[in-house]
Amino acid sequence: MTNNHPHTQALVEKHRTLDTQIEEAQRSPAIDTLEIAEMKRRKLALKEEIAAQPHH
């Protein structure tokens, strides 16, 4: 997906950041599984918002 709209770029960056945080959290034995689930929900919501953006 290529979209140069600043809002979409910001959403994509947030999605990437959450993805990295989830990966790191899953490697940590002290992380709360509910916290990981919440991060995954936010990541999915961002993905859906990105997909809903108008494509230029």
N, C-alpha and C positions, 0 to 999 in steps of 0.2 A: 504494500500500500504506500503510495507516495502522495503526501498531502503537505503542502508547505504553509498551511494556515498556522499561525502562532499558537492558537488555542489547542489545536490537534497535536502540535509538536510538544506542548507542555503535558498533555495527557499521555502521550507515548513515553515521555521521559518519566512521569510518575509511575507508569506501568512497569517500565524497566527497573526502576528503583525498588518497587514492591517485589518484583521477581527476585532480585538480588537479596533483599531482606528475608524473603521466604526461604530461599536456598540456605542462607546462613543460619536462620533459625532452626531449620530442620537438622542441621549438623550439630546444634547445641543441645546437650543433654538436659540443660536447665530450662529450656523454653517451654512455655505453656502451649499445649495443643490447641486450646481455644483461641489463643492469640494468633497462631498460624492459620487457623480456620478463618478468623476475621480478616487477616491480611489477604487470604485467597479470595474472600468475598469482595473486598475492595478492588483487588486486581481484576476480577471478572466484571465488576461494575465499570471500571475504567475501560476495559476492552469493549464493552457494549457501547459506551459513550463514544469511543473512538470510531467504532463501526458506524455510528449514527451521524457522524460528521459529514457535511456535504463535501463531495470530492471535486476539486478544482482541476 
